[in-house]
C-alpha cells in the first residue's frame, strides 16, 4: 500500500507538468497560426496586384501588336469575365482594359443572367 501511495503524487505531478506543456504548445501554435494567416493575407494581396499588372501588360501588348484591328465585343466580354473571375472589381477591370466602368458592369450583369 505504501508503494502505491508514493506513486500517486508522482503521477499527479507528471500530469500537472504535461498539462502545463500542453498549454504552452497550444499557445505557441496559436501564435504560429496567426502569423501564417497574416502571411496568407499578404500573399493574397500580392497575387491580386500581380493579376492587375498582368492584365495591364496584356492590354499594352495588344495595343502594341501591329496590324491588329479593334477588339470585338466577344473578346472584350471574355476579358472582362476572366478578370472578374480573378477577383477584380468592375472599376479595376475598367481601368486595366481602358473602358468605361458602366460598360464593365453591364457585361458582368449580363453574364450573371
N, C-alpha and C positions, 0 to 999 in steps of 0.2 A: 503494500500500500504506500509506503514511504517513497518508493521509486516513482510511482505514478503521480504523486503529488508534486514531486520535483520537476517532472517533465511538463506538467500542465502550465506553470508560469513561464517556462521557456517557450512553449508553443504560443502562448498568448503574446509574448514579446516579439516572436518572429512574425506573427500575424500583424501586429501593430507596425512593425518595420515594413512589411510587404504592402500594407495599406498606405503608408507614407510614400513609399517608392512608386506605387501605382498612381497616387495623386500627383506626384511630381512628373511622372511620364505623361499623364493627361494634360497637365498644364503646359508642358513643353510641346506636345502635339498640337494643342490649341493655337499656340503661338506660330508654329510652323504652318498650320493650315491657313492662318490669317495672312502670313507672308506669301504663301502660294496664291491665295485669292487676289492679293494685291498685284502680284506678278502677272496673273492671268488678265486682269483688267488693263494693265499696261500693254500687254501683248495684243489684246483686242483693239486697243486704240491705235497701236502701230499698224495692225492689219488694216483697219479702216482707212488710215492715212495712206497706206500703200495702194489700196484699191482706188482711192481718189486720184492719186498720182499716176497710176497705171492707166486709168481712164483718160486722164488729161493727155498723157503721152500718146495714147492711141488716137485721140482726136487730132493732135498735132501731126501725127504720121499720116492720117487720112488727108489732111489739108495739104501735106507736102507731096503727095503722090501726083505725078504729072499725068495729064490726060484723064483724070478721074472726073466724072460728071457729078451732078448733085446726088446726094444720098436719097434713096427712095424712102417713102413713108414706112414701108415694111421693115427695111433695115433699121431705120431710126427707132421704130417701135420696139424691135428686138433689143436694141442697145439700151433703151430706157428700162425695159423689163429686166434685162441682165443686171444692170446697175442696181435696180431696186432689190433684186434677189440677193445682192451682195450686202444689203443693209443700208444703202444710201438713201437719204431723204430726197424729196422732189426738188427742193432748192439746190441741193448739191448736184443732182443729176443735171438740172438745167444749166448750172454753171459749167460743169465738165463738158457737156455736149453743145454748149453755146446756143441754147434755145430758150424760149420763154417758159417760165415756171408753170404758167397756166396750161401750156401745151403738154408738158410733162405730166401734170396732174390729170389732165384729160385722158392721156394714153394709159396711165396707171388705173384710172377708174374704169375705162372701157375694158381693160384686160382682166379686171376683177369680176366682171359680169359673166 
